[in-house]
Amino acid sequence: MVLTGFEKFPSDNTDLKVENFIAGWTYILGTSLKEYLEIS
């Protein structure tokens, strides 16, 4: 996965750190989506 465009976000906003995006997408794709598909 290649992450681009982060340089456009304000650098002083800690909520928008690259690490947070990676953690969020990892959770969505690795846990949330898997659980949703198992239930469906």
HELIX and SHEET records of a PDB file:
HELIX    1   1 PHE A    6  LYS A    8  5                                   3    
HELIX    2   2 THR A   14  LEU A   16  5                                   3    
HELIX    3   3 VAL A   18  TYR A   27  1                                  10    
HELIX    4   4 ILE A   28  SER A   32  3                                   5    
HELIX    5   5 LEU A   33  ILE A   39  1                                   7    
END                                                                             
